[in-house]
């Protein structure tokens, strides 16, 4: 079986290679017979480590930020996600929907982002509005990256941003 090396930018550093990788031999059979000439896809469904679970922080000052600036930072973060996520991040997004440990890790990471956004907003319902913003961003990312919804996939980033601005404004700074 051929061995494929990761490109240098994706190659594991020493600690990861030492503690989180191993060689494995996998034998694939169908009714006890190797499927000669057939493509075989092997995908890891569970793991002990949190690959790709980091949530990009959105730096902001506490208090009542300028609505436009905050919205632009959020849209910039969304743009990064729509431009293509690394395979590890996509795997974590899939896992968080079906695996309890991954869901718990995602809740913790997203909770930090909700707290950060909520701390920058005025009002008693700031944390709820921050959770709604975060949920909308996750939904758009899942629709684009995992579900490959035609309208999201085919829309230019600028069009998605144009349509998201009023939505974010309504949640971040309600009238």
N, C-alpha and C positions, 0 to 999 in steps of 0.2 A: 504494500500500500504506500503511495507517495506521501512524503512529509511536506507540509506547507509551513513556511516560516512567516511570522508576522512581519510587516514592514517595520523598519527601525523605529518609527514614531509610535508604533503600537506594541513593540516588544516589551515584555515585562521587565521591570527593574530587578535587581538581585534579590531583594527581600520577597517580592511577589513570586519570583521564579522558585525560590527556595521553599516557601511556605504554602503556596497556593497553586502549584502546578505539579503534575505527575504524568508519567507515561502510562498509557493504557493500551491494551490489545482488545479489540472488539471483534467478535466473530458473528457475522450476520448469516442467518440461514432462513429459508422458507421451507417448512416441513422437513428440516434436517439437511437441506441441500443449499449450498451457497448460490445466491442469485447472480450468476455470471452475466456480465455485460449490462447490469442494471445499476442505475445511480442509487446510492444509499446516502441519506441525509441523517446525520447524528446531531441531536440538539440536547443540550443540558436543560433539564426541567426544574431541578432543585439544586441548591448550593448552600454552603454554610457562610458565605461571605456576601457582602452587599455591593455587588458590582454595579456601577453606573447609577447609584442612588442619590448622588449629590444634587441638591437643588441649587440652582444659580441664585446667589444672593442679589438683592436689588438694593444697593446702598442708598440710604436716604436719611435725612435728619428727622428727629422727633418734632412733633407739633404739626401745624397746618401747612403742608408743603404746597408749592405752586402746583395746581391741578395739571397744567400742561406738562410740566417737567416730570411729574410722577407717571403720567400716562405714557409719555415718550419712553421712559425707562422700562415700563412694563411691555410696551410694544417692541422695544429693542430685544428684550428677553424672549418674547414670543417669536420674533424674527429669527433668532438664533435656533430656536427649537424647530421652526418650520424649514430652516435651511438644511436640516438633516442632523439627526442625532446619531451618536456612535452606537454600534450594535449592543454594547453593554447597557446603555441607557434604555434602548428599546426593549431589551430583555427584562430589565427591572420594571418597566411600565407594564409589560405583559404579566409579570409575576405578581405585581402588587394587587392585581384583580383576582387572583386565584390562590395565592400562597399566604397564609397568616403571618409568617415572619416578615415577608416582603411588604405586606400591607402595613404592619406595625412600623417598620422602618420608614415607609413612605409617609405615614401619618406624622411621625416625629419630624421628618425633614420638612414636610409641608407645613406642619404646625409652627415651625420656626419662621418660615416665610410669612405665614399669616400673622404671627406676632409682630414681625418687623413692619409689615405693611400697616397693620392695625395701629401700631404705636405712632405712625406718621399721620394718622387721620383724626379729625375732630369727631366728637359725638360719642354717645353711650353705646351705639351699635357699630362702632368702628371695626371691632374684631369680626363681627358677622359680615360686614361689607367686604372686609379683607378676605374672608373665607369664600365669599361668592366670587370675587375677582379671581382668586386662585383657582377655583373650580371651573370657571369659564375658560381660563387659560389652559388648564389640563384638558378640558373637553375639546378645545380647538386642536391642541397638540395630538390627542388620541385620534380625533377624526382625520387629521392630516397624515400623521406618521404611521398609525397602526391600522386604521380602517380604510385608508386610502380613498376617502370620499371624493368623488369626481369634482364637485364644486370647489372644495378646499384645495385639492391637488392642482387643479387647473388655474386657480385664481393667482394673479400676481400678488406678491407680498404687499405691495403698496395698496392694493384694493382691500385686502384683509385688514390692514391697518386702518384704512379710511373708515371701514364699517365698524371696526372695534372701538374707535375713539369715543363715539357717543355712548356706547354701552359702558365702557370703563368710567367715563365721566359721570354717568348716572349713578354708578355704584360707589365711586370714591367721594363724590361731592353732590349728594342728593339735594334737591331744592328745598 
